[in-house]
Amino acid sequence: MARKNLLAGLSEKNPAAISDEDGSASRVARPPALAYAARGAFGAVTRTIDDLAAKADAARDLESRIAAGDLVVEIDPELVDGSFIPDRMGGDDDGYLALREGMRAQGQGSPILVRPHPDVSGRYQVAFGHRRLRAALELGRPVRAVVKQLSDRELVLAQGQENSARADLSFIERARFARQLESANYDRETIMSALSVDKTTVSRMISVASQLPDALINAIGSAPGTGRDRWLELCALFQASGQGRSFELLLQDSAFVVAPSDKRFDAVQEFLQRPTEQSESESKSLPSKGRSSSGQKKYWSSNDGVKVAKITSSDRNFVLTIDRRVAPDFGDYLLGEMARLYEAYSATRTEGT
């Protein structure tokens, strides 16, 4: 706000109109500034008011820039809480360790995104950047962040889209995130936008995360090298032979616990492929990928000798696993022919009877 010059009346000369050549007044001459105006008590008060006004303007500008998400600030990582819907499964994988060491040597590159905590004054809640936040906390450094007002929906959208853009979440982490969003009553459109995927993919993600027990998924971990198709195969195995079986011996085995996450996935898959009696009595060593189980596993090969399907049979189950690398669409083809094949099978049994 402009303030009047309270000493203007002390000038020896009044302001005079300066005329142009035609005599019309065009502007008013201002009196010279008094040399003693900025001195003494009055000058100090004036400077104090100017300083306060400048600080208030700067504070308002800072607040508006933070609200708009235009400013990167440094925050004590102890004041930042995780998202209300977690997406990562934790663990000190090589990617995280490399990130932390990079931050130690070169500092934090891109900032994280946080919002003022909706329930706790003076705290924040992270939308994305959980690993950078964790690294800053472990390194004892402030975390660089953009602070922005976000609704719950805006937060999960930002969280999912950032992770999708970086492509650093594994399939099962994304699947768990999708299921948690659905459990929190977000519609499919929101989940699709958050993960940048179509409706079919969202359905498959939620199906995988819902069909397998949480304890089993958590025991396996993020399995960064294991993609969607293998998780779908694991679901099929679990539905075929995993219901009611105890995984306790396997999950508590020391070799299983210390194995990398992808190896733990392999161990669970092979456990489900064993006959029930054998799997209940074994699990004292971590199974290696592709090992035979007491002659119960065999393969079906095409006429040219290519192994197309793996067959695991027991008294209770018969599991056919198609190798998608060899025959990508053969499983879908079989499903399409299943009704016809079953009718032929039923007819054969009827004739035999």
ABEGO torsion letter per residue (X at the ends): XBBBBAAAAABABBBBBBBBAAGBBABBBBBBBBAAAABEAAAAAAAAAAAAAAAAAAAAAAAAAAAAGABBBBBBAAABBBBABBABAEEBBAAAAAAAAAAAAAEBBBBBBBBBBAABBGBBBBABGAAAAAAAAAAGBBBBBBBBBBBAAAAAAAAAAAAAAAGABBAAAAAAAAAAAAAAGBBAAAAAAAAGBBAAAAAAAAAAAAABBAAAAAAAEAGAABBAAAAAAAAAAAAAAABGBBAAAAAABAAAAABBAAAAAAAAAAAAABBAAAAAABGABBBBBGBBBGGABBBBBBAAGBBABBBBBBAABBBBBBBAAABAAAAAAAAAAAAAAAAAAAAAAAAAX
